[in-house]
Amino acid sequence: MGKQKTVWPTDREIRLRFILFAVIDAASVQGVSADVLLPAHKLLRESPTEAQLLEALGGILDADEMYGFRLPPGSEAEELMHTLRKPEH
């Protein structure tokens, strides 16, 4: 039997996890439905891909209750999300 290699998350994935956690916290205060928040919270307990993290963030930020929500301007979280939203050519 061979050893299974551990796959560690990238720095970007770790940052996205922290951002998702903060957005879940803010969304719960804003009254976003548990139907939206619970799958995202469960995702944090797993080994999500960057795409899954971004999808969960998008789902929460698209909720009506999150209209106008912005990450703190100039913060690392805001800069990372801005970078990820840029279309790649």
N, C-alpha and C positions, 0 to 999 in steps of 0.2 A: 504494500500500500504506500502510495506516494503522499507527500504532504501537500495540502491544498494551499496555494499562495493567497495571502491576505491582500485584498485590494483596498487601499486607503483612499478616502475622498481627496479630491484636489482642493487647493486653497479656495478656489472660486466656489466649489460646492459647499465648503464649510461656511463661507460668507453668506451664501444663499440660504443655508439652513438658519443662520442667525437672523437674517432678514425676514424669512418666512415666519419664524417664531415671533418676532416683533410685530409683524403685520397681523398674525393671528390674534395676538394680545390686543392690538388696537381695534381690530374688527369685532372682537367680542364686546368691547366697551361700546362700540358704535351700534351694536345690536344685529350684526350679521347672523343669519340663520346657522344653526348647528349643523344642518345638512351640508353646508359649504365648509364649515370650519373643521368638523370631525375628520373627514378624509385627509385634509391638509395636516392636521395634527398627527394622525396615524402615520402619514408619510415620513414625519420626522423620526419615527421610531425604527424605520426601515433603512435601507441603503439606496436612497433615491438617486436617479441620474439628474444631471443639470436640467434636462428637458422636463422631467417630472416636477422639479422644484419650480421652474418658471411657469409651468402650467397651473400649479397650485396657487402661486402668487397671482397670476392673471385672473384665476377664478374668483379669488377673494377681492382683488382690487376692482373687478367688474361689478361687484354687488352694488346695488343702489345706495346702500348705507355708507359705502366708502367713497361716494362722489365727493371730489374735492380733497381727498386724502393725499398728502404728499409726504415723502420722506424728508427729513431736515435738509434744506438746501446746503450744498457744500459738503455734506457728510459722505463718508466712504460708501455707505449703502446707496445713497442717491446717485453717486457717480457710477457705481457698478451697475445699477438698474438702467441708467441712461446709456451706458456702453452696451449693455445686452440688448437694448431695444433698437439700436442702430441697425438698419438693414445692411446686409453684407452684399457687396457687388463683386 
